[in-house]
Amino acid sequence: MTTPSPPHRTPGAGGPVHPAPEPRPGAPSRALRLRAADGWERFMRRAEAEDQRETET
């Protein structure tokens, strides 16, 4: 006598799907925050390069 196999399940989310929360009014979008972070990194790299040039001369 064999035992029955368990039911076949497909992979994926098993529970209710919750949408992403709506941003607060006036809050910057994710794309804008990413752009600002990228610009800040470039600004800091440029400032660091200028500091190195000043200390070399």
C-alpha positions in Angstrom: 0.0 0.0 0.0 1.4 3.4 -1.0 0.8 6.7 0.6 -0.8 9.4 -1.6 1.5 12.1 -2.8 1.0 15.6 -1.4 -1.0 18.1 -3.5 1.1 19.9 -6.2 1.9 23.5 -5.3 3.1 26.2 -7.6 5.8 28.5 -6.3 4.9 32.1 -5.7 3.4 34.3 -3.1 1.1 32.4 -0.8 -0.7 35.2 1.0 -2.5 38.4 0.2 -0.6 40.8 -1.9 -0.2 44.3 -0.3 0.4 47.2 -2.7 3.3 49.6 -2.0 2.1 52.4 0.3 1.2 55.7 -1.4 3.8 58.4 -0.8 2.9 61.3 1.4 1.8 64.5 -0.3 4.8 66.6 -1.1 7.3 63.7 -0.6 9.9 63.3 -3.3 9.4 60.3 -5.6 11.8 57.3 -5.5 13.3 58.3 -8.9 14.0 61.8 -7.6 15.6 60.5 -4.4 17.8 58.2 -6.5 18.9 61.0 -8.8 19.7 63.2 -5.8 21.8 60.5 -4.2 23.7 60.0 -7.4 24.3 63.7 -7.8 25.5 63.9 -4.1 28.0 61.1 -4.7 29.4 62.8 -7.8 29.6 66.1 -5.8 31.5 64.4 -3.0 33.9 62.7 -5.4 34.6 66.0 -7.2 35.2 67.8 -3.9 37.6 65.0 -2.8 39.5 65.3 -6.0 39.8 69.0 -5.6 41.1 68.6 -2.0 43.8 66.1 -3.2 44.9 68.6 -5.9 45.2 71.4 -3.3 47.3 69.2 -1.0 49.6 68.2 -3.8 50.5 71.7 -4.8 
